[in-house]
């Protein structure tokens, strides 16, 4: 069983691994339905919405294992529910919750002497140079530049704005040891005056030196046992002036897994099973290598639009909304992918493809 805000990526990976994915998600996109053996669309990832769909799959298919994706940051209690019903292939609910406990997370980084931008948990006296971040955020949503006159009510923390290039590293873990899959370059998109740090895309190419990569790998060797991480995870960090600063861990398979020509879902499952075994060996996976670069990008709607009937989506589009769906301005419209020999060509091809799909939709 796959449960996520959007289950397409994991369903596709499962299908490619000759598995039969049973999918619960919020959108039931066209391609998700195509990859899924069966699916159920839910209104939210809250337990009361998930429970009937889980019951359906357990009763009809006798499914015993579950893999979760993005979207549980605001519903950590739902992971406890899933863990009580099925064998969880991924970080357990406690390990996931530790990533949401920002005071404990950054305190642990401090104990490990791993650098991160300055954080505080009460409003700074001066608003300049600080970001306001939600405790339970994902994909950069809700992050904004702080102003001293903001009326802050939701659980948040403040982080010093650190200039630099956003990166991530995808890695496998078994609770004690880890193996890097690949380093990636990320970029945000500005959707509005208060939403300028939203995740837009990622490419499996970056200009970090081998020494910097080795340093970050050493950090991961400490962080994996400290947080008991299992399976596929990614670490977000900022790099500037020959220094890197940790931002957060995404304790689940991330979008960057689509950039590598490997059965990473199978390795995710093996890592989680290895973590549960007694006397396990080290994580014996090779880092990814391929002779081209890949990029993945989310296309956001520039204006409100309804997905037209019989619209022909290009082969390089993913996460395809159903005909008749209303897509509001600033909401994800679809995703695109590109493969090229270098990062600059990847980014350019993504830009062209994004403009092409938006133009085609606006002509209807």
Secondary structure, DSSP 8 states (H G I E B T S, - for coil): -EE-SS-HHHHHHHHHTT---EEEESS--HHHHHH-SEEEE-S-SSHHHHHHHHHHHHHHH---EEEE-TT-TT-HHHHHHHHHHSEE-SS-HHHHHHHH-HHHHHHHHHHTT--B--EESS--S--TTEEEEETT--TTTT-EE--TT----SSEEEEE---SEEEEEEEEEESS-EEEEEEEEEEEE--BTTB--EEEEEES-----HHHHHHHHHHHHHHHHHHT-EEEEEEEEEEETTEEEEEEEE-S--GGGGGSSS-HHHHHHHHHHHHHSTT-----------SSEEEEEEEE-SS-EE--TT----TTEES---TT-EE-TTSEEEEEEEEESSHHHHHHHHHHHHHHHHHHHHT-
